[in-house]
Amino acid sequence: MSRINTNVSSLIAQRVLGQQNLALTTSLERLSTGLRINRGKDDPAGLIASENLRSEKAAISAALTNASRAEQVVNVAEGGLQEVSILLTEMQGLVTTAANTAGLSDEEKDAAQLQLDSILQTIDRIAGSTSFEGMKLLNGNLDYTVSSLATTVSDYEVRGAKLSTGGTLAVEVIVTTSAQTAGMIMSTNGALDLGTGSTFTIEIAGEEGTRELSFASGTTVAQMVTAINTYKDVTGVSAAALSSGTTDGVELRSTEYGSDAYVSVKVIDDGGIGAGLGLYGFQSDNAEAANTTILSTFALATNAVKDDGQDVGASINGITATTDGKTARINSDFLDVEITLTNAGAGAVGSISAFTITGGGADFQLSPSVDIAGKVSIGMSNVAARTLGSAAHGYIDDLGSGQSYNLSSGDLTLAQKVVSEAIKQVSSMRGRLGAFQKNVVGATNRSLAVALENTTSAESVIRDTDFASETANLTRAQILVNAATNVLSIANSQPQNVLTLLG
């Protein structure tokens, strides 16, 4: 059929040419932008998925930045702690030197005290000046704050705690097994009654060492107690007079609690002491009451008779604690705390509301998900001179001029214990920060880097242009556009053939 008014072939050619031009435009857009999805109509489902992945990428990238920042903060704190550790080591040397009284002049002691005072001032200065972008790190600002401290808690350290925004965390200790010192009773029935010219010779041993002591006939219980206590720093065993019927005599106790502590008595020479006298223990369910069953007579105690102490058994917030003496500790994802109980607290089975954590700590967001599980918390305690040491023995500022442990007239034995405890605290803090860097921040960095890589790959597969495929589509579209254009030209020329019918 030949028509002039309506050229159907041309309409078809125009429609096809428009489609091919659209395909060509789409290919050019994808190749020029590098994206397969430039607007929602390109792939609605793919757009939703890729936008979600882009959001995840942004969160992961931010978490990686947070991890790097956390490591920088810890590096600054570690630098300050390293200097404090060096100063404490130097202080330990000064204490030991000052103890050499016979070989040290008063002027040298005064000079050593001046040096120690300057060390204390420097430690305080480091504690107050170590900062990151103006945020003090070692002055207690990043330590945890607590309230309602129980009287049965003698010391504590909160090393990590996750708190919800504005929330608090109650720390509950359940003592399941009491802590005990090692103990033994030497029953002498009052003053020693020995054979003529004989001596009562014993070897007393404890956690710190041993000492052999000899007593003559007629030595009173009080005199024996005094002699044994003279060496309690050497042996780790203290003595007290005891009067309780058949076990009248000397009560021996380890100076420390726990399974490392022990009391051992070995009789070198019983001196002909009366029959039936000897060594007694304490009741298993009451460490303060004597067991009336004899452990060994003095005559049979030529091999040492020994009693061991006992660590406290406890759980903290439902988690079984690692214990040492009167100290219990847990380290979980949500709470890392160490608590030292008083003698009364560690010696009685029961529940203790230790304290409530009300805030503080350094919080780092190391997960893409902003929730309590994705947060890591670590405490940085105050390392000022007034806080390094322990409640039991004192703090290193007690070594300053005029204080109880000064180098000129103070108790240098206790001074060394205080400095040793301070060194242990700083070393522990450095180790904890190092573990945080290596095992938390380092592992987080690696896992987040892998997650970012995989998320980016998934988003790229959905959204980015496949250039090999799209180049082929472009070539195809170009050919089809050219073909459609030629066909349209032919279709448009067809009506002219009708004119031949008019002659």
C-alpha positions as CSV (number, residue, x, y, z in Angstrom):
1,M,0.0,0.0,0.0
2,S,1.2,3.5,-0.8
3,R,0.2,6.4,1.5
4,I,1.4,9.9,1.8
5,N,-0.5,11.4,4.8
6,T,0.7,8.7,7.2
7,N,4.2,7.3,6.9
8,V,4.1,4.3,9.3
9,S,7.6,3.2,8.3
10,S,9.0,6.5,9.3
11,L,7.2,6.4,12.7
12,I,8.7,3.0,13.4
13,A,12.1,4.2,12.4
14,Q,11.8,7.3,14.6
15,R,10.7,5.2,17.6
16,V,13.6,2.8,17.2
17,L,16.1,5.7,16.6
18,G,14.9,7.3,19.9
19,Q,15.4,4.0,21.8
20,Q,18.9,3.6,20.3
21,N,19.8,7.2,21.1
22,L,18.6,6.6,24.7
23,A,20.8,3.5,25.0
24,L,23.7,5.4,23.5
25,T,23.2,8.3,26.0
26,T,23.0,5.8,28.9
27,S,26.3,4.1,27.9
28,L,28.0,7.5,27.4
29,E,26.8,8.6,30.9
30,R,28.0,5.4,32.6
31,L,31.4,5.5,30.9
32,S,31.9,9.2,31.7
33,T,30.8,8.9,35.4
34,G,32.2,5.4,36.0
35,L,28.9,4.6,37.7
36,R,26.3,2.0,36.6
37,I,23.7,3.6,38.8
38,N,23.5,7.4,38.4
39,R,19.8,7.8,39.5
40,G,17.1,5.8,41.0
41,K,15.6,4.6,37.8
42,D,18.8,3.0,36.7
43,D,18.3,0.2,39.3
44,P,16.0,1.0,42.2
45,A,16.9,-2.0,44.3
46,G,20.6,-1.6,43.5
47,L,20.5,2.0,44.6
48,I,19.0,1.1,48.0
49,A,21.7,-1.6,48.5
50,S,24.6,0.6,47.4
51,E,23.4,3.6,49.6
52,N,23.3,1.3,52.6
53,L,26.8,0.0,51.8
54,R,28.0,3.6,51.4
55,S,26.7,4.4,54.9
56,E,28.5,1.4,56.3
57,K,31.7,2.5,54.6
58,A,31.5,5.9,56.1
59,A,31.0,4.4,59.6
60,I,33.8,2.0,59.2
61,S,36.1,4.7,57.9
62,A,35.3,6.8,61.0
63,A,35.9,3.9,63.3
64,L,39.3,3.4,61.7
65,T,40.1,7.1,62.3
66,N,38.9,6.6,66.0
67,A,41.2,3.6,66.4
68,S,44.2,5.6,65.1
69,R,43.3,8.5,67.4
70,A,43.1,6.0,70.4
71,E,46.5,4.7,69.6
72,Q,47.9,8.3,69.5
73,V,46.3,9.1,72.9
74,V,47.8,5.9,74.4
75,N,51.2,6.7,72.9
76,V,51.2,10.1,74.7
77,A,50.2,8.5,78.0
78,E,52.8,5.8,77.6
79,G,55.5,8.4,77.1
80,G,54.6,10.1,80.4
81,L,54.5,6.8,82.3
82,Q,57.9,5.7,80.9
83,E,59.5,8.8,82.5
84,V,57.7,8.2,85.8
85,S,59.0,4.6,85.7
86,I,62.5,5.8,85.2
87,L,62.2,8.2,88.1
88,L,60.7,5.5,90.4
89,T,63.7,3.2,89.6
90,E,66.0,6.0,90.5
91,M,64.1,6.5,93.8
92,Q,64.5,2.9,94.6
93,G,68.3,3.3,94.3
94,L,68.3,6.3,96.6
95,V,66.3,4.4,99.3
96,T,68.8,1.5,99.2
97,T,71.8,3.9,99.3
98,A,70.4,5.8,102.2
99,A,70.0,2.5,104.2
100,N,73.8,2.2,104.2
101,T,74.0,4.4,107.4
102,A,77.5,3.4,108.4
103,G,79.0,4.5,105.1
104,L,77.0,7.6,104.5
105,S,77.5,11.1,105.9
106,D,74.7,13.3,107.0
107,E,75.5,15.7,104.2
108,E,75.2,12.8,101.6
109,K,71.8,11.8,103.1
110,D,70.6,15.4,102.9
111,A,71.7,15.5,99.3
112,A,69.9,12.2,98.5
113,Q,66.8,13.6,100.2
114,L,66.9,16.7,98.0
115,Q,67.3,14.5,94.9
116,L,64.3,12.4,96.0
117,D,62.2,15.6,96.7
118,S,63.0,16.8,93.2
119,I,61.9,13.4,91.8
120,L,58.6,13.6,93.6
121,Q,58.0,17.1,92.2
122,T,58.9,15.9,88.7
123,I,56.4,13.0,89.0
124,D,53.7,15.4,90.0
125,R,54.6,17.7,87.1
126,I,54.5,14.8,84.6
127,A,51.1,13.7,86.0
128,G,49.7,17.2,85.6
129,S,51.2,18.1,82.2
130,T,50.9,14.9,80.1
131,S,48.0,15.8,77.8
132,F,46.5,15.2,74.3
133,E,44.9,18.3,72.7
134,G,44.6,19.9,76.1
135,M,43.0,16.8,77.7
136,K,45.0,15.7,80.8
137,L,45.8,12.0,80.7
138,L,47.6,11.1,83.9
139,N,46.1,13.4,86.5
140,G,43.1,11.3,87.2
141,N,40.7,13.0,84.7
142,L,40.4,9.7,82.8
143,D,40.1,7.6,86.0
144,Y,36.8,6.2,87.0
145,T,34.7,7.9,89.7
146,V,33.0,5.7,92.4
147,S,30.6,6.3,95.2
148,S,29.3,4.3,98.2
149,L,32.7,2.6,98.9
150,A,32.2,-0.3,101.4
151,T,34.2,-0.2,104.6
152,T,35.3,-3.8,103.9
153,V,37.2,-2.6,100.8
154,S,40.7,-1.4,101.6
155,D,41.8,-0.7,98.0
156,Y,40.5,-0.9,94.5
157,E,41.4,-0.1,90.9
158,V,38.8,0.2,88.1
159,R,40.7,-0.5,84.9
160,G,37.8,-0.6,82.5
161,A,34.1,-0.2,82.7
162,K,31.4,0.2,80.0
163,L,28.6,2.5,81.2
164,S,25.5,3.5,79.2
165,T,25.1,7.2,78.7
166,G,24.5,8.8,82.1
167,G,24.4,5.4,83.7
168,T,26.1,3.8,86.7
169,L,27.4,0.3,87.4
170,A,27.2,-1.4,90.8
171,V,30.1,-3.7,91.7
172,E,29.1,-6.6,93.9
173,V,31.5,-9.0,95.5
174,I,30.4,-12.4,96.8
175,V,33.0,-14.0,99.1
176,T,32.6,-17.8,98.8
177,T,35.8,-18.8,100.6
178,S,37.5,-16.7,103.3
179,A,41.1,-15.6,102.9
180,Q,43.4,-16.8,105.7
181,T,46.8,-16.4,107.0
182,A,48.9,-19.4,107.7
183,G,48.9,-20.2,111.4
184,M,50.2,-22.5,114.1
185,I,50.5,-22.6,117.9
186,M,53.5,-23.6,119.9
187,S,52.1,-25.0,123.1
188,T,54.7,-24.5,125.9
189,N,52.4,-24.4,129.0
190,G,53.9,-21.0,129.9
191,A,57.7,-20.4,130.4
192,L,60.0,-23.1,129.0
193,D,60.8,-25.9,131.4
194,L,63.8,-27.7,130.0
195,G,66.5,-30.1,131.1
196,T,69.5,-28.8,132.9
197,G,71.8,-26.9,130.5
198,S,69.5,-27.5,127.6
199,T,68.2,-25.1,125.0
200,F,65.0,-25.2,122.9
201,T,66.1,-24.6,119.3
202,I,63.7,-24.2,116.5
203,E,63.7,-23.1,112.9
204,I,60.9,-20.8,111.9
205,A,60.2,-20.3,108.2
206,G,57.8,-18.2,106.2
207,E,57.3,-16.6,102.8
208,E,60.1,-14.2,103.3
209,G,62.8,-16.6,104.7
210,T,63.9,-18.7,107.7
211,R,65.5,-18.0,111.0
212,E,66.9,-20.4,113.7
213,L,66.2,-19.3,117.3
214,S,67.4,-20.8,120.6
215,F,65.8,-20.3,124.0
216,A,67.1,-21.3,127.4
217,S,65.0,-22.8,130.2
218,G,62.8,-20.3,131.9
219,T,62.3,-18.1,128.8
220,T,58.8,-16.7,129.1
221,V,56.2,-16.7,126.3
222,A,56.5,-12.9,126.1
223,Q,60.3,-13.1,125.6
224,M,59.8,-15.7,122.9
225,V,57.2,-13.5,121.2
226,T,59.6,-10.6,121.2
227,A,62.5,-12.6,119.8
228,I,60.4,-14.1,117.0
229,N,58.9,-10.7,116.0
230,T,62.4,-9.2,115.8
231,Y,62.8,-11.2,112.6
232,K,59.2,-11.0,111.2
233,D,60.4,-8.9,108.3
234,V,63.0,-11.6,107.5
235,T,60.7,-14.6,107.9
236,G,57.2,-13.2,107.1
237,V,56.0,-14.8,110.4
238,S,54.8,-12.8,113.4
239,A,54.1,-14.0,117.0
240,A,51.7,-13.3,119.8
241,A,51.1,-14.7,123.2
242,L,48.2,-17.1,123.5
243,S,46.4,-18.5,126.6
244,S,43.7,-21.0,125.8
245,G,44.0,-24.1,128.0
246,T,46.0,-26.9,126.5
247,T,47.4,-24.6,123.8
248,D,49.0,-22.0,126.0
249,G,52.1,-20.6,124.3
250,V,53.0,-18.7,121.2
251,E,50.7,-18.1,118.3
252,L,52.5,-17.9,115.0
253,R,50.9,-16.2,112.0
254,S,52.1,-15.3,108.5
255,T,52.2,-11.6,108.0
256,E,50.4,-11.9,104.7
257,Y,47.2,-13.6,103.5
258,G,46.9,-16.1,100.7
259,S,48.2,-19.4,99.4
260,D,51.8,-18.0,99.0
261,A,52.1,-17.4,102.7
262,Y,53.0,-20.2,105.1
263,V,54.3,-20.9,108.6
264,S,56.8,-23.7,109.1
265,V,58.3,-24.9,112.4
266,K,61.1,-27.4,112.7
267,V,62.5,-28.4,116.1
268,I,66.2,-28.7,116.0
269,D,66.5,-29.5,119.7
270,D,63.5,-29.9,122.0
271,G,65.8,-29.4,125.1
272,G,63.9,-32.1,127.0
273,I,60.7,-30.1,127.1
274,G,57.8,-31.7,128.8
275,A,55.9,-34.6,127.1
276,G,52.6,-33.7,125.5
277,L,53.6,-30.2,124.5
278,G,53.9,-29.5,120.8
279,L,52.4,-27.8,117.8
280,Y,48.7,-27.2,117.2
281,G,46.7,-25.8,114.3
282,F,43.5,-23.8,114.0
283,Q,40.0,-25.0,113.2
284,S,39.2,-25.4,109.5
285,D,35.9,-23.5,109.8
286,N,37.2,-20.9,112.3
287,A,40.7,-19.6,111.7
288,E,40.7,-17.8,115.0
289,A,40.0,-20.8,117.2
290,A,42.6,-23.4,118.1
291,N,42.2,-27.0,117.2
292,T,42.7,-29.0,120.3
293,T,44.1,-32.0,118.3
294,I,47.8,-31.9,118.4
295,L,49.7,-31.8,115.1
296,S,53.0,-33.0,116.4
297,T,54.9,-33.1,119.7
298,F,58.1,-31.1,119.8
299,A,60.1,-34.4,120.0
300,L,58.5,-35.6,116.7
301,A,58.8,-32.2,114.9
302,T,62.3,-32.8,113.6
303,N,60.8,-32.7,110.2
304,A,59.2,-29.3,109.6
305,V,55.5,-29.0,110.4
306,K,53.9,-26.5,107.9
307,D,50.6,-24.7,107.5
308,D,49.6,-22.8,104.3
309,G,47.5,-19.7,104.0
310,Q,44.4,-19.5,101.8
311,D,43.4,-17.1,99.0
312,V,40.0,-15.5,99.2
313,G,37.4,-17.2,96.9
314,A,35.1,-14.7,95.3
315,S,33.0,-13.6,92.3
316,I,32.5,-10.1,91.1
317,N,29.2,-9.2,89.3
318,G,28.6,-12.9,88.7
319,I,32.0,-13.7,87.2
320,T,34.4,-15.9,89.1
321,A,37.4,-13.8,90.1
322,T,41.1,-14.5,90.0
323,T,42.3,-14.1,93.5
324,D,45.6,-13.6,95.4
325,G,45.5,-13.2,99.1
326,K,42.7,-10.7,99.9
327,T,42.6,-9.4,96.3
328,A,40.1,-10.4,93.7
329,R,40.1,-9.4,90.0
330,I,38.0,-9.9,86.9
331,N,38.6,-8.8,83.4
332,S,35.6,-8.9,81.0
333,D,34.4,-6.9,78.0
334,F,32.2,-4.8,80.3
335,L,34.2,-4.6,83.5
336,D,37.9,-4.8,84.5
337,V,38.4,-4.3,88.2
338,E,40.7,-5.3,91.0
339,I,39.5,-5.1,94.6
340,T,41.4,-5.7,97.8
341,L,39.3,-6.5,100.8
342,T,40.0,-5.7,104.5
343,N,40.8,-8.5,106.9
344,A,37.2,-8.5,108.0
345,G,35.8,-8.4,104.4
346,A,38.1,-11.2,103.1
347,G,37.6,-13.3,106.2
348,A,33.8,-13.6,106.2
349,V,31.7,-15.5,103.6
350,G,29.0,-13.3,102.2
351,S,28.0,-10.5,99.8
352,I,29.6,-7.1,99.7
353,S,28.3,-4.1,97.8
354,A,31.8,-2.9,97.1
355,F,31.1,0.4,95.3
356,T,29.2,2.0,92.4
357,I,31.0,3.3,89.3
358,T,29.4,6.6,88.4
359,G,31.4,7.7,85.4
360,G,34.9,8.5,84.1
361,G,37.3,6.5,82.0
362,A,38.5,7.0,78.5
363,D,35.8,5.8,76.0
364,F,36.8,5.0,72.4
365,Q,34.3,4.2,69.7
366,L,36.0,1.4,67.8
367,S,33.0,-0.1,66.1
368,P,30.9,1.2,63.2
369,S,27.8,0.6,65.3
370,V,27.4,3.3,68.0
371,D,26.2,1.3,71.0
372,I,27.7,0.1,74.2
373,A,29.0,-3.1,72.6
374,G,31.0,-1.1,70.1
375,K,32.6,1.1,72.7
376,V,35.9,0.3,74.4
377,S,36.6,1.8,77.8
378,I,39.9,2.1,79.7
379,G,40.9,3.9,82.8
380,M,44.1,5.9,83.3
381,S,44.7,6.5,87.0
382,N,46.4,9.4,88.6
383,V,50.1,8.9,88.9
384,A,50.8,11.8,91.2
385,A,53.1,11.1,94.2
386,R,50.2,11.1,96.6
387,T,48.5,8.2,94.8
388,L,51.3,5.9,93.9
389,G,51.7,3.2,96.6
390,S,49.1,1.4,98.7
391,A,46.7,2.0,101.6
392,A,48.5,-0.8,103.5
393,H,52.0,0.7,103.5
394,G,51.6,4.3,102.3
395,Y,52.4,6.4,99.3
396,I,55.6,7.7,97.8
397,D,55.0,11.3,98.9
398,D,55.6,9.8,102.4
399,L,59.3,9.7,101.4
400,G,59.5,13.5,101.1
401,S,61.4,15.7,103.5
402,G,59.8,15.6,107.0
403,Q,57.5,12.7,106.1
404,S,57.4,9.3,107.9
405,Y,59.6,7.5,105.3
406,N,62.2,10.3,104.7
407,L,65.8,9.1,104.0
408,S,67.3,10.6,107.1
409,S,65.1,9.3,109.9
410,G,62.3,7.4,108.3
411,D,61.5,3.7,108.1
412,L,63.4,2.7,105.0
413,T,62.2,-0.9,105.0
414,L,58.6,0.4,104.5
415,A,59.9,3.1,102.2
416,Q,61.3,0.4,99.9
417,K,58.0,-1.5,100.0
418,V,56.1,1.7,99.0
419,V,58.4,2.4,96.1
420,S,58.2,-1.2,94.9
421,E,54.5,-1.1,95.0
422,A,54.5,2.2,93.0
423,I,56.8,0.6,90.4
424,K,54.5,-2.3,90.2
425,Q,51.5,0.0,89.7
426,V,53.1,2.0,86.9
427,S,54.5,-1.1,85.2
428,S,51.0,-2.7,85.4
429,M,49.4,0.4,83.9
430,R,52.0,0.5,81.1
431,G,51.4,-3.1,80.3
432,R,47.7,-2.6,80.3
433,L,47.9,0.3,77.9
434,G,50.3,-1.8,75.7
435,A,47.9,-4.7,75.7
436,F,45.1,-2.2,74.7
437,Q,47.2,-0.9,71.8
438,K,48.3,-4.3,70.6
439,N,45.2,-6.5,71.2
440,V,42.4,-4.0,71.0
441,V,43.4,-1.1,68.8
442,G,45.7,-3.2,66.6
443,A,43.2,-6.0,66.1
444,T,40.4,-3.5,65.5
445,N,42.4,-1.7,62.9
446,R,43.1,-4.9,61.0
447,S,39.5,-6.2,61.2
448,L,38.0,-2.8,60.2
449,A,40.5,-2.5,57.3
450,V,39.3,-5.9,56.0
451,A,35.6,-4.9,56.5
452,L,36.1,-1.6,54.7
453,E,37.8,-3.5,51.8
454,N,35.0,-6.0,51.5
455,T,32.2,-3.4,51.9
456,T,33.8,-1.2,49.2
457,S,34.1,-4.2,46.9
458,A,30.4,-5.1,47.4
459,E,29.3,-1.5,46.8
460,S,31.5,-1.3,43.7
461,V,30.0,-4.5,42.2
462,I,26.5,-3.0,42.6
463,R,27.1,0.6,41.6
464,D,30.3,0.9,39.5
465,T,30.4,0.6,35.7
466,D,31.8,-2.5,34.1
467,F,33.8,-0.8,31.4
468,A,34.4,-3.9,29.3
469,S,30.6,-4.6,29.1
470,E,29.6,-1.0,28.8
471,T,32.1,-0.3,26.0
472,A,30.6,-3.2,24.0
473,N,27.1,-1.7,24.7
474,L,28.4,1.7,23.5
475,T,29.7,0.3,20.2
476,R,26.5,-1.6,19.7
477,A,24.4,1.5,20.4
478,Q,26.5,3.6,18.0
479,I,26.0,1.1,15.2
480,L,22.3,0.8,15.9
481,V,21.9,4.6,15.9
482,N,23.7,4.8,12.6
483,A,21.5,2.0,11.1
484,A,18.3,3.6,12.5
485,T,19.3,6.9,11.1
486,N,19.8,5.4,7.6
487,V,16.5,3.5,7.9
488,L,14.7,6.6,8.9
489,S,16.1,8.4,5.8
490,I,14.9,5.6,3.6
491,A,11.5,5.6,5.3
492,N,11.1,9.3,4.8
493,S,11.9,9.0,1.1
494,Q,9.3,6.3,0.4
495,P,6.3,8.7,-0.1
496,Q,8.1,10.3,-3.0
497,N,7.6,7.0,-4.9
498,V,3.8,7.7,-5.0
499,L,4.4,10.6,-7.3
500,T,5.3,8.2,-10.1
501,L,1.7,7.0,-10.1
502,L,0.5,10.5,-11.1
503,G,2.3,10.4,-14.4
